[in-house]
Amino acid sequence: MLYQIYEAQRSLMEPFAEFAQATSKLYSNPLSPFGQNPFAQRVSASYDLMYRLWKDYEKPVFGINTVNVDGTDIAIHDRVEIDKPFCELRRFKRFTDDPTTLTRLKGQPAVLIVAPLSGHYATLLRDTVRTMLKDHKVYITDWKNARMVPLEQGEFHLDDYVSYVQEFIRHLQGIYGNCHVISVCQPTVPVLAAVSLMASRGEATPLTMTMMGGPIDARKSPTAVNNLAMNKSYDWFENNVIYRVPTSFPAAGRRVYPGFLQHTGFVAMNPDRHASNHYDYFKNLIKGDDVSTEAHRKFYDEYNAVLDMDADYYLETIRVVFQEFALVNGTWDVINDEGGIERVRPEDIKTTAHFTIEGELDDISGSGQTEAAHALCYNVPKSRQKHLEVKGAGHYGIFSGRRWREIVYPQVRDFIKQFNHGPGVPASGKRSIAVKATVPADKSSRRQRATA
């Protein structure tokens, strides 16, 4: 009932939010009689803050229309390349009428950015995408809000996540011959699994794999996020954070981890900082500091926009990554598209170059958690491995903001360029699927396995 209560409350507050926005504009307009009041700016700021605290935050758009490359403005058009039930593979196509620039763009590497499915939309990586577009052909996984996916589309499991990543990698390989993969936070685990399984089958694997701030081994330097996932039982999560989508949405009846609960958890991690940010926003509105207020709006338009996650996927992630540590223990079995069970063996990766990146002050994925990937992929030559700890950077700083653009990105760009030419597809051109057992590939079998 919690989801239904939340939706009822949100619907009730919606007209008050609209009223607060209108009143704020009324008092801030110098031509309005209310705007002549000596306290008008303060009143307007108060109502504006109310509006932003009460409003419903919808999915933002990427809004990347142009990118400057060596002094030339390149037009960007993003489009959906593959539409899956729970994810869209989005491509950022670059256009220019300058022949020299066009030739250079055509020869640049193709990169698949796997965005996290952990509460926020893929637009959280807007700065990552915009920066990467200067030197790469860029694709990104744009995950859908589970409450918008009708029940007839089936469930979504961690195994499905791995399968999606493999399909997207093969899609880029089919177009460009090969590609590079970047995973940010949560997807470092399923991406490493996807590439491991491809290597075990004898498929061509990506030329490079860059893993940024992810819980490859959550036992190392556990954070508050890790401790919650590790110290609460699987049943606790299923009984306390999983709810059914209300009838007002296309996915009515689907079991999900609601976005509003996730947002509450995000804010609870640093309540004082968020309170301070909102108070500073209020003061900047009064002062008329348009630059600071606009920066606040942009950040919280993104931060407050959250999505629901399918319950099966979320619970399996808790179990596999944070409770069983199945990847590092070598006990993770994945059901493939053919219905077979495959063991995830990172040691089978031999050619894909690895780059792990961590933030010194990361309070989401602690120190050493991402770097642990190197020990798992011990058959990759040391000359094809690299690790970077970004001094002074928190979790978001390694993929967004000044440190990302000035410190991290130049090294990511150079790493991709260094290994942009590698081994191609197997001589046979065929995929050999090695399975340990055969089970039905339907969704019901995966549900039974997830709850076993």
C-alpha positions, -999 to +999 in steps of 0.1 A: +000+000+000+030+023+005+033+030-033-004+038-035-002+062-005+028+079-020+010+084-054-021+097-037+000+122-018+019+132-049-013+138-068-027+158-039+004+181-038+006+186-075-019+216-077-001+232-047+032+229-065+017+246-096+002+273-073+037+278-057+053+282-091+027+307-103+029+327-071+067+328-073+065+342-108+039+367-097+061+382-070+093+381-091+077+400-120+086+437-117+055+447-137+032+430-113+018+450-084+029+423-061+064+427-074+066+462-060+065+449-024+098+454-006+097+417+005+087+405-030+120+389-038+120+370-005+084+358-010+091+348-046+122+328-034+101+311-007+075+299-032+101+289-057+117+267-031+083+252-022+077+244-059+110+226-063+104+206-031+069+196-041+071+191-079+073+158-097+106+153-115+102+135-148+130+119-169+154+146-181+166+147-217+202+145-227+199+178-246+233+174-263+228+193-295+264+203-305+299+194-294+330+215-302+358+195-317+390+214-324+371+246-329+344+231-351+309+228-339+296+192-346+258+187-346+245+158-324+214+138-330+206+111-305+184+083-316+173+048-304+193+021-322+179-009-304+146-009-283+144-036-257+116-040-232+137-025-203+164-006-222+171+015-252+205+015-269+209+051-277+233+064-303+247+100-305+252+105-342+276+133-351+271+154-382+293+180-400+297+194-435+334+199-431+352+172-451+384+171-430+365+169-398+341+142-412+371+121-422+386+123-387+352+115-371+348+084-392+381+069-380+374+073-343+367+044-320+332+032-311+324+032-274+295+016-255+288+034-222+268+012-199+249+035-175+239+023-140+205+009-134+205+019-097+179+046-093+188+075-116+183+078-154+212+074-178+211+112-183+232+113-151+261+106-174+254+135-197+288+151-190+304+117-196+287+114-230+293+150-240+330+148-233+334+114-250+318+126-282+348+148-290+369+117-298+346+088-301+314+073-316+292+070-285+264+047-276+247+044-241+223+021-224+192+042-216+173+021-190+136+024-188+114+031-158+101-003-148+067+012-139+062+020-176+069-015-188+037-036-190+035-069-173+032-087-206+068-077-214+079-102-187+103-098-158+138-084-158+166-103-141+203-097-136+208-124-162+188-103-186+210-073-179+241-094-188+223-106-220+214-070-230+251-059-226+263-088-248+237-080-275+247-043-275+284-053-277+278-076-306+257-049-323+287-025-323+311-052-333+289-060-363+290-023-374+326-014-366+344-047-363+349-042-325+343-016-298+353-004-264+331-006-232+329+018-203+308+009-172+300+034-145+293+022-109+267-007-107+272-021-142+309-028-137+298-062-123+274-074-151+296-059-178+326-079-165+303-109-164+291-103-200+327-100-214+338-130-194+311-152-208+319-140-244+355-149-238+346-183-224+326-190-256+354-179-279+337-148-291+355-116-299+356-094-268+358-056-266+392-041-272+391-023-239+370-023-208+370+007-185+354+002-151+346+033-130+337+033-093+319-001-092+315-028-066+335-056-082+345-068-047+322-050-022+341-066+007+370-041+003+366-008+022+328-013+026+308+019+025+274+027+042+257+015+010+277-018+011+270-024+048+232-020+043+232-045+015+254-069+033+239-067+068+202-070+059+189-104+047+175-111+013+141-115+029+143-082+046+148-064+013+120-084-003+096-076+025+105-039+031+114-023-002+095-042-028+060-029-038+036-033-067+031-006-092-003+012-088-030+009-115-023+044-128+008+032-146+013+009-176+031-017-154+002-020-129+009-049-107+046-053-114+069-058-084+094-030-082+118-012-059+101+022-062+121+053-072+108+074-044+122+050-018+155+050-036+155+088-036+147+088+002+178+067+007+200+090-015+190+120+006+193+102+039+230+095+031+238+133+033+208+151+047+227+181+061+244+187+027+211+187+009+195+210+034+224+234+031+222+233-007+185+242-006+191+271+018+219+284-003+195+282-033+170+303-014+196+329-005+209+330-041+174+336-053+171+366-030+205+380-042+196+374-078+225+351-084+212+335-116+244+314-123+243+297-089+205+292-089+206+277-125+234+253-114+213+242-085+182+236-107+202+216-132+218+194-105+185+186-087+165+182-119+188+153-125+192+141-089+155+141-081+145+122-112+144+086-103+131+054-118+116+021-105+137-010-108+122-045-115+121-064-082+138-095-096+168-076-109+172-055-078+170-085-054+193-106-075+219-078-075+217-076-037+222-113-034+249-119-061+270-087-056+267-078-020+258-110-001+273-140-019+301-120-037+295-146-064+318-128-090+349-128-068+342-162-053+338-178-088+303-191-080+282-169-103+261-189-129+242-170-156+213-183-177+221-175-213+197-168-242+199-204-253+186-216-219+219-229-206+237-221-174+272-207-178+298-200-151+312-165-151+350-169-154+369-136-157+401-155-160+390-165-195+395-129-207+429-127-223+429-098-248+406-071-235+426-043-220+414-032-185+413+003-170+399+007-135+391+041-120+383+050-084+377+082-065+397+088-034+367+101-015+341+077-030+314+070-005+295+046-028+322+022-039+351+021-015+388+020-023+399-012-039+365-024-049+369-016-086+406-023-087+398-059-077+389-066-113+426-069-122+431-099-098+401-116-114+413-111-149+448-124-142+453-138-177+452-103-192+489-092-196+500-066-171+509-043-200+472-042-209+461-032-174+459+002-157+445+016-125+438+053-115+428+067-082+416+103-086+427+124-057+400+145-041+372+130-062+340+115-048+318+091-066+303+115-092+336+133-097+352+104-116+326+106-144+312+142-142+326+176-136+360+192-137+381+163-124+364+140-150+371+164-179+406+174-169+421+143-151+401+112-159+389+117-195+424+124-210+436+091-196+405+072-207+409+087-242+446+078-244+439+042-231+413+036-257+435+050-284+465+029-273+445-004-276+422+005-305+438-021-327+435-056-313+427-092-322+396-097-343+368-123-343+377-160-341+389-175-374+358-197-375+335-166-372+312-187-351+303-186-314+308-218-295+285-219-265+298-238-236+271-246-211+272-266-179+235-276-179+204-270-198+172-255-183+141-239-197+149-203-208+115-189-199+111-162-173+093-185-148+124-206-145+145-176-137+121-166-110+124-200-094+161-198-095+162-163-080+141-173-051+157-206-044 
